[in-house]
């Protein structure tokens, strides 16, 4: 039995521990208090398939391409004047580690992809300015029904 989605998400959590420097590494946590920061949080994302061949007599158990999204939330909890450079440093390390990780590349397969899809930050007028950055990734892999059972 193999669930590539779970493999990828679990590995993203492990990467948070590997890159180091985080007091908290978690999955799907939405409230990390300042005492538990810096933090690295993996948020399970959505999944979609390529439905361009739908309705053409395609067997229901035939492998299909899946695009899965996930977010890595970096929470530093420092003052705004000190946090920007630290967030960018963490961003650089996390992106490089994820894009080069052999386990993730194995999970997406030889025809799969690991894409960095951009980021969102809390640095803007009227926001908290506490040092939060959300890194978005997309993973393309083949969903093979026989692997799930």
N, CA and C atoms as a LAMMPS dump frame, in Angstrom:
ITEM: TIMESTEP
0
ITEM: NUMBER OF ATOMS
447
ITEM: BOX BOUNDS ff ff ff
-5.0000000000000000e+02 5.0000000000000000e+02
-5.0000000000000000e+02 5.0000000000000000e+02
-5.0000000000000000e+02 5.0000000000000000e+02
ITEM: ATOMS id mol type element x y z
1 1 1 N 0.843 -1.174 0
2 1 2 C 0 0 0
3 1 3 C 0.896 1.248 0
4 2 1 N 0.562 2.194 -0.864
5 2 2 C 1.358 3.418 -0.979
6 2 3 C 0.438 4.591 -1.271
7 3 1 N 0.576 5.645 -0.502
8 3 2 C -0.182 6.87 -0.726
9 3 3 C 0.826 7.997 -0.941
10 4 1 N 1.042 8.335 -2.184
11 4 2 C 2.051 9.341 -2.516
12 4 3 C 1.747 10.691 -1.874
13 5 1 N 0.474 11.052 -1.791
14 5 2 C 0.099 12.32 -1.143
15 5 3 C 0.604 12.357 0.302
16 6 1 N 0.318 11.294 1.046
17 6 2 C 0.753 11.246 2.439
18 6 3 C 2.272 11.197 2.542
19 7 1 N 2.929 10.476 1.633
20 7 2 C 4.394 10.435 1.613
21 7 3 C 4.97 11.842 1.504
22 8 1 N 4.431 12.616 0.571
23 8 2 C 4.931 13.969 0.325
24 8 3 C 4.708 14.846 1.552
25 9 1 N 3.503 14.841 2.084
26 9 2 C 3.192 15.695 3.23
27 9 3 C 4.017 15.311 4.461
28 10 1 N 4.163 14.02 4.705
29 10 2 C 4.968 13.567 5.848
30 10 3 C 6.429 13.972 5.664
31 11 1 N 6.928 13.877 4.447
32 11 2 C 8.32 14.253 4.191
33 11 3 C 8.525 15.758 4.383
34 12 1 N 7.544 16.562 4.016
35 12 2 C 7.659 18.011 4.229
36 12 3 C 7.821 18.325 5.716
37 13 1 N 7.151 17.569 6.577
38 13 2 C 7.304 17.763 8.022
39 13 3 C 8.728 17.394 8.445
40 14 1 N 9.23 16.273 7.954
41 14 2 C 10.594 15.849 8.289
42 14 3 C 11.595 16.914 7.848
43 15 1 N 11.38 17.497 6.696
44 15 2 C 12.292 18.53 6.191
45 15 3 C 12.358 19.71 7.161
46 16 1 N 11.235 20.043 7.812
47 16 2 C 11.253 21.112 8.809
48 16 3 C 12.231 20.834 9.938
49 17 1 N 12.358 19.577 10.314
50 17 2 C 13.323 19.198 11.348
51 17 3 C 14.747 19.168 10.804
52 18 1 N 14.886 18.766 9.554
53 18 2 C 16.2 18.651 8.927
54 18 3 C 16.847 20.026 8.739
55 19 1 N 16.064 21.018 8.298
56 19 2 C 16.662 22.335 8.041
57 19 3 C 17.044 23.022 9.344
58 20 1 N 16.432 22.636 10.442
59 20 2 C 16.846 23.088 11.761
60 20 3 C 16.506 24.53 12.101
61 21 1 N 16.703 24.848 13.357
62 21 2 C 16.483 26.204 13.83
63 21 3 C 15.051 26.523 14.235
64 22 1 N 14.139 25.549 14.152
65 22 2 C 12.745 25.787 14.503
66 22 3 C 12.432 25.151 15.859
67 23 1 N 11.788 25.913 16.735
68 23 2 C 11.359 25.378 18.034
69 23 3 C 10.191 24.427 17.867
70 24 1 N 9.356 24.702 16.861
71 24 2 C 8.174 23.89 16.609
72 24 3 C 8.133 23.485 15.146
73 25 1 N 7.922 22.21 14.895
74 25 2 C 7.656 21.696 13.551
75 25 3 C 6.332 20.958 13.67
76 26 1 N 5.339 21.375 12.868
77 26 2 C 3.994 20.825 13.03
78 26 3 C 3.309 20.67 11.679
79 27 1 N 2.185 19.993 11.725
80 27 2 C 1.367 19.819 10.527
81 27 3 C -0.064 20.246 10.847
82 28 1 N -0.594 21.12 10.036
83 28 2 C -1.975 21.596 10.116
84 28 3 C -2.311 22.277 11.445
85 29 1 N -1.35 22.911 12.057
86 29 2 C -1.583 23.719 13.258
87 29 3 C -1.87 25.145 12.809
88 30 1 N -2.883 25.768 13.403
89 30 2 C -3.213 27.12 12.969
90 30 3 C -2.933 28.191 14.015
91 31 1 N -2.469 27.787 15.192
92 31 2 C -2.198 28.771 16.226
93 31 3 C -0.927 28.372 16.976
94 32 1 N 0.178 28.984 16.607
95 32 2 C 1.45 28.717 17.26
96 32 3 C 1.82 29.969 18.053
97 33 1 N 1.722 29.913 19.397
98 33 2 C 2.026 31.095 20.194
99 33 3 C 3.495 31.504 20.087
100 34 1 N 3.753 32.751 20.392
101 34 2 C 5.105 33.31 20.282
102 34 3 C 6.168 32.528 21.015
103 35 1 N 5.822 31.911 22.146
104 35 2 C 6.807 31.135 22.904
105 35 3 C 7.265 29.896 22.152
106 36 1 N 6.463 29.421 21.218
107 36 2 C 6.794 28.213 20.452
108 36 3 C 7.396 28.541 19.086
109 37 1 N 7.795 29.761 18.909
110 37 2 C 8.394 30.172 17.643
111 37 3 C 9.899 30.314 17.814
112 38 1 N 10.677 30.172 16.78
113 38 2 C 10.287 30.051 15.377
114 38 3 C 9.633 28.695 15.092
115 39 1 N 8.708 28.73 14.142
116 39 2 C 7.951 27.528 13.813
117 39 3 C 7.91 27.293 12.307
118 40 1 N 7.77 26.036 11.966
119 40 2 C 7.656 25.563 10.584
120 40 3 C 6.416 24.685 10.565
121 41 1 N 5.401 25.082 9.81
122 41 2 C 4.133 24.361 9.801
123 41 3 C 3.783 23.951 8.371
124 42 1 N 3.472 22.688 8.186
125 42 2 C 3.015 22.176 6.894
126 42 3 C 1.493 22.185 6.898
127 43 1 N 0.907 22.806 5.881
128 43 2 C -0.546 22.79 5.717
129 43 3 C -0.897 21.916 4.52
130 44 1 N -1.683 20.855 4.768
131 44 2 C -2.142 19.99 3.677
132 44 3 C -2.957 20.852 2.727
133 45 1 N -2.724 20.704 1.479
134 45 2 C -3.444 21.507 0.497
135 45 3 C -4.444 20.69 -0.288
136 46 1 N -4.9 21.292 -1.349
137 46 2 C -5.874 20.666 -2.223
138 46 3 C -5.185 19.746 -3.22
139 47 1 N -6.005 19.004 -3.923
140 47 2 C -5.521 18.086 -4.94
141 47 3 C -6.491 18.163 -6.113
142 48 1 N -5.953 18.13 -7.308
143 48 2 C -6.81 18.123 -8.495
144 48 3 C -6.2 17.214 -9.541
145 49 1 N -7.064 16.686 -10.397
146 49 2 C -6.589 15.797 -11.455
147 49 3 C -6.777 16.471 -12.806
148 50 1 N -6.132 15.914 -13.787
149 50 2 C -6.283 16.381 -15.153
150 50 3 C -7.512 15.683 -15.734
151 51 1 N -8.591 16.41 -15.901
152 51 2 C -9.829 15.787 -16.38
153 51 3 C -10.044 15.967 -17.88
154 52 1 N -8.98 16.247 -18.616
155 52 2 C -9.131 16.486 -20.051
156 52 3 C -9.538 15.236 -20.827
157 53 1 N -9.302 14.054 -20.252
158 53 2 C -9.685 12.829 -20.956
159 53 3 C -10.96 12.217 -20.381
160 54 1 N -11.688 12.987 -19.588
161 54 2 C -12.926 12.512 -18.988
162 54 3 C -13.988 12.249 -20.057
163 55 1 N -14.735 11.183 -19.888
164 55 2 C -15.845 10.903 -20.79
165 55 3 C -15.463 10.202 -22.077
166 56 1 N -14.245 9.696 -22.163
167 56 2 C -13.809 9.032 -23.389
168 56 3 C -13.6 7.535 -23.175
169 57 1 N -14.371 6.935 -22.282
170 57 2 C -14.277 5.497 -22.05
171 57 3 C -13.044 5.091 -21.28
172 58 1 N -12.457 6.003 -20.575
173 58 2 C -11.247 5.738 -19.799
174 58 3 C -11.598 4.849 -18.609
175 59 1 N -10.877 3.736 -18.397
176 59 2 C -11.151 2.882 -17.245
177 59 3 C -10.98 3.652 -15.931
178 60 1 N -11.847 3.4 -14.972
179 60 2 C -11.82 4.153 -13.717
180 60 3 C -10.565 3.893 -12.884
181 61 1 N -9.892 2.777 -13.108
182 61 2 C -8.703 2.476 -12.322
183 61 3 C -7.397 2.756 -13.065
184 62 1 N -7.482 3.442 -14.178
185 62 2 C -6.277 3.808 -14.934
186 62 3 C -5.528 4.916 -14.174
187 63 1 N -4.197 4.865 -14.139
188 63 2 C -3.442 5.932 -13.468
189 63 3 C -3.783 7.306 -14.048
190 64 1 N -3.768 8.302 -13.184
191 64 2 C -4.04 9.662 -13.633
192 64 3 C -3.118 10.648 -12.943
193 65 1 N -2.877 11.753 -13.618
194 65 2 C -1.993 12.791 -13.102
195 65 3 C -2.729 13.601 -12.043
196 66 1 N -2.034 13.824 -10.935
197 66 2 C -2.577 14.613 -9.831
198 66 3 C -1.638 15.791 -9.572
199 67 1 N -2.237 16.947 -9.329
200 67 2 C -1.493 18.112 -8.833
201 67 3 C -1.946 18.35 -7.408
202 68 1 N -1.017 18.288 -6.468
203 68 2 C -1.324 18.526 -5.067
204 68 3 C -0.62 19.8 -4.618
205 69 1 N -1.313 20.608 -3.847
206 69 2 C -0.688 21.816 -3.305
207 69 3 C -0.448 21.627 -1.811
208 70 1 N 0.546 22.316 -1.308
209 70 2 C 0.844 22.323 0.125
210 70 3 C 1.496 23.662 0.444
211 71 1 N 1.328 24.099 1.673
212 71 2 C 1.967 25.333 2.115
213 71 3 C 2.891 25.046 3.287
214 72 1 N 4.007 25.747 3.298
215 72 2 C 4.913 25.742 4.432
216 72 3 C 4.802 27.131 5.046
217 73 1 N 4.391 27.19 6.299
218 73 2 C 4.256 28.468 6.989
219 73 3 C 5.453 28.623 7.919
220 74 1 N 6.176 29.719 7.723
221 74 2 C 7.309 30.049 8.585
222 74 3 C 6.866 31.162 9.53
223 75 1 N 6.98 30.926 10.816
224 75 2 C 6.572 31.894 11.835
225 75 3 C 7.774 32.206 12.713
226 76 1 N 8.201 33.471 12.711
227 76 2 C 9.382 33.806 13.486
228 76 3 C 9.073 34.558 14.771
229 77 1 N 8.058 35.407 14.791
230 77 2 C 7.676 36.075 16.02
231 77 3 C 8.664 37.097 16.533
232 78 1 N 9.403 37.74 15.656
233 78 2 C 10.319 38.805 16.052
234 78 3 C 9.718 40.138 15.63
235 79 1 N 10.363 41.191 16.009
236 79 2 C 9.891 42.502 15.575
237 79 3 C 10.103 42.651 14.079
238 80 1 N 9.295 43.475 13.466
239 80 2 C 9.324 43.644 12.012
240 80 3 C 10.685 44.087 11.506
241 81 1 N 11.375 44.9 12.262
242 81 2 C 12.665 45.406 11.79
243 81 3 C 13.728 44.313 11.72
244 82 1 N 13.565 43.233 12.498
245 82 2 C 14.576 42.178 12.532
246 82 3 C 14.194 40.938 11.749
247 83 1 N 12.934 40.811 11.359
248 83 2 C 12.461 39.523 10.876
249 83 3 C 12.578 39.326 9.365
250 84 1 N 12.562 40.362 8.582
251 84 2 C 12.564 40.222 7.123
252 84 3 C 13.727 39.417 6.58
253 85 1 N 14.915 39.763 6.993
254 85 2 C 16.104 39.049 6.519
255 85 3 C 16.09 37.605 6.986
256 86 1 N 15.675 37.37 8.239
257 86 2 C 15.62 35.993 8.753
258 86 3 C 14.598 35.154 7.978
259 87 1 N 13.447 35.727 7.671
260 87 2 C 12.449 34.992 6.879
261 87 3 C 12.992 34.658 5.498
262 88 1 N 13.652 35.606 4.876
263 88 2 C 14.203 35.351 3.543
264 88 3 C 15.293 34.29 3.573
265 89 1 N 16.078 34.266 4.636
266 89 2 C 17.096 33.221 4.781
267 89 3 C 16.429 31.855 4.913
268 90 1 N 15.413 31.776 5.767
269 90 2 C 14.678 30.513 5.92
270 90 3 C 14.006 30.109 4.618
271 91 1 N 13.443 31.064 3.899
272 91 2 C 12.804 30.799 2.604
273 91 3 C 13.795 30.132 1.66
274 92 1 N 14.978 30.706 1.557
275 92 2 C 16.013 30.187 0.659
276 92 3 C 16.359 28.746 1.014
277 93 1 N 16.566 28.468 2.298
278 93 2 C 16.953 27.134 2.738
279 93 3 C 15.819 26.132 2.511
280 94 1 N 14.592 26.516 2.84
281 94 2 C 13.451 25.598 2.693
282 94 3 C 13.211 25.269 1.223
283 95 1 N 13.198 26.278 0.357
284 95 2 C 12.974 26.026 -1.073
285 95 3 C 14.054 25.102 -1.62
286 96 1 N 15.302 25.412 -1.335
287 96 2 C 16.411 24.602 -1.839
288 96 3 C 16.319 23.166 -1.339
289 97 1 N 16.004 22.991 -0.065
290 97 2 C 15.92 21.644 0.511
291 97 3 C 14.785 20.848 -0.119
292 98 1 N 13.616 21.466 -0.262
293 98 2 C 12.463 20.766 -0.845
294 98 3 C 12.715 20.414 -2.309
295 99 1 N 13.23 21.362 -3.073
296 99 2 C 13.435 21.117 -4.51
297 99 3 C 14.515 20.064 -4.778
298 100 1 N 15.434 19.875 -3.82
299 100 2 C 16.537 18.934 -4.02
300 100 3 C 16.388 17.64 -3.232
301 101 1 N 15.286 17.462 -2.531
302 101 2 C 15.119 16.3 -1.664
303 101 3 C 14.869 15.013 -2.462
304 102 1 N 15.731 14.037 -2.264
305 102 2 C 15.644 12.775 -3.002
306 102 3 C 14.359 12.009 -2.679
307 103 1 N 13.919 12.036 -1.427
308 103 2 C 12.678 11.329 -1.058
309 103 3 C 11.465 11.936 -1.74
310 104 1 N 11.403 13.262 -1.795
311 104 2 C 10.287 13.914 -2.496
312 104 3 C 10.324 13.601 -3.984
313 105 1 N 11.517 13.621 -4.557
314 105 2 C 11.634 13.307 -5.991
315 105 3 C 11.196 11.878 -6.263
316 106 1 N 11.496 10.968 -5.341
317 106 2 C 11.048 9.584 -5.482
318 106 3 C 9.523 9.495 -5.39
319 107 1 N 8.92 10.255 -4.494
320 107 2 C 7.46 10.224 -4.326
321 107 3 C 6.725 10.747 -5.552
322 108 1 N 7.257 11.778 -6.202
323 108 2 C 6.568 12.31 -7.386
324 108 3 C 6.865 11.477 -8.628
325 109 1 N 7.92 10.689 -8.588
326 109 2 C 8.24 9.807 -9.716
327 109 3 C 9.029 10.511 -10.802
328 110 1 N 9.442 9.726 -11.775
329 110 2 C 10.325 10.253 -12.823
330 110 3 C 9.647 11.283 -13.717
331 111 1 N 8.342 11.207 -13.861
332 111 2 C 7.618 12.18 -14.68
333 111 3 C 6.909 13.244 -13.83
334 112 1 N 7.131 13.217 -12.532
335 112 2 C 6.489 14.177 -11.64
336 112 3 C 7.266 15.479 -11.561
337 113 1 N 6.721 16.404 -10.786
338 113 2 C 7.351 17.707 -10.627
339 113 3 C 7.176 18.217 -9.207
340 114 1 N 8.138 19.017 -8.786
341 114 2 C 8.052 19.762 -7.54
342 114 3 C 8.2 21.224 -7.936
343 115 1 N 7.137 21.981 -7.757
344 115 2 C 7.164 23.391 -8.157
345 115 3 C 7.008 24.306 -6.951
346 116 1 N 7.853 25.32 -6.901
347 116 2 C 7.665 26.399 -5.942
348 116 3 C 6.679 27.35 -6.597
349 117 1 N 5.554 27.618 -5.952
350 117 2 C 4.481 28.4 -6.578
351 117 3 C 4.382 29.829 -6.058
352 118 1 N 5.27 30.225 -5.149
353 118 2 C 5.268 31.604 -4.666
354 118 3 C 5.073 31.689 -3.168
355 119 1 N 4.943 32.928 -2.692
356 119 2 C 4.798 33.13 -1.252
357 119 3 C 3.843 34.262 -0.953
358 120 1 N 3.367 34.255 0.258
359 120 2 C 2.593 35.354 0.814
360 120 3 C 3.224 35.707 2.142
361 121 1 N 3.286 36.991 2.462
362 121 2 C 3.87 37.387 3.742
363 121 3 C 2.91 38.288 4.496
364 122 1 N 3.198 38.491 5.745
365 122 2 C 2.377 39.355 6.591
366 122 3 C 2.865 40.798 6.582
367 123 1 N 3.827 41.101 5.722
368 123 2 C 4.371 42.447 5.706
369 123 3 C 3.611 43.341 4.746
370 124 1 N 2.674 44.063 5.295
371 124 2 C 1.903 45.05 4.543
372 124 3 C 1.203 45.944 5.548
373 125 1 N 0.82 47.088 5.119
374 125 2 C 0.134 48.024 5.993
375 125 3 C -1.137 47.393 6.565
376 126 1 N -1.324 47.536 7.876
377 126 2 C -2.519 47.013 8.533
378 126 3 C -2.432 45.56 8.947
379 127 1 N -1.299 44.915 8.726
380 127 2 C -1.131 43.522 9.135
381 127 3 C -0.338 43.446 10.427
382 128 1 N -0.194 42.245 10.971
383 128 2 C 0.403 42.076 12.294
384 128 3 C 1.899 42.365 12.344
385 129 1 N 2.607 42.144 11.26
386 129 2 C 4.046 42.387 11.179
387 129 3 C 4.849 41.53 12.169
388 130 1 N 4.371 40.322 12.453
389 130 2 C 5.05 39.454 13.407
390 130 3 C 6.006 38.457 12.765
391 131 1 N 6.121 38.453 11.497
392 131 2 C 7.049 37.532 10.86
393 131 3 C 6.43 36.224 10.443
394 132 1 N 5.525 36.289 9.484
395 132 2 C 4.891 35.093 8.942
396 132 3 C 5.061 35.088 7.437
397 133 1 N 5.467 33.953 6.912
398 133 2 C 5.623 33.788 5.469
399 133 3 C 5.045 32.433 5.092
400 134 1 N 4.232 32.403 4.033
401 134 2 C 3.634 31.161 3.543
402 134 3 C 4.229 30.831 2.182
403 135 1 N 4.936 29.709 2.125
404 135 2 C 5.541 29.247 0.881
405 135 3 C 4.622 28.212 0.249
406 136 1 N 4.236 28.435 -0.985
407 136 2 C 3.326 27.52 -1.677
408 136 3 C 4.104 26.623 -2.633
409 137 1 N 3.77 25.339 -2.58
410 137 2 C 4.384 24.353 -3.458
411 137 3 C 3.296 23.542 -4.142
412 138 1 N 3.617 23.071 -5.351
413 138 2 C 2.729 22.162 -6.083
414 138 3 C 3.529 20.928 -6.472
415 139 1 N 2.896 19.777 -6.272
416 139 2 C 3.531 18.5 -6.553
417 139 3 C 2.695 17.748 -7.58
418 140 1 N 3.342 17.355 -8.656
419 140 2 C 2.671 16.58 -9.714
420 140 3 C 3.149 15.138 -9.597
421 141 1 N 2.189 14.217 -9.514
422 141 2 C 2.547 12.805 -9.449
423 141 3 C 1.442 11.974 -10.08
424 142 1 N 1.737 10.719 -10.282
425 142 2 C 0.788 9.799 -10.88
426 142 3 C 0.031 9.072 -9.773
427 143 1 N -1.299 9.199 -9.775
428 143 2 C -2.136 8.455 -8.836
429 143 3 C -2.386 7.082 -9.454
430 144 1 N -1.844 6.072 -8.816
431 144 2 C -1.958 4.692 -9.292
432 144 3 C -2.863 3.958 -8.313
433 145 1 N -4.074 3.667 -8.727
434 145 2 C -5.09 3.106 -7.839
435 145 3 C -4.609 1.817 -7.175
436 146 1 N -3.901 0.985 -7.898
437 146 2 C -3.453 -0.283 -7.31
438 146 3 C -2.475 -0.062 -6.165
439 147 1 N -1.804 1.079 -6.094
440 147 2 C -0.9 1.363 -4.992
441 147 3 C -1.662 1.671 -3.696
442 148 1 N -2.899 2.114 -3.81
443 148 2 C -3.674 2.533 -2.654
444 148 3 C -4.263 1.369 -1.857
445 149 1 N -4.292 0.192 -2.455
446 149 2 C -4.941 -0.939 -1.77
447 149 3 C -3.924 -1.984 -1.331
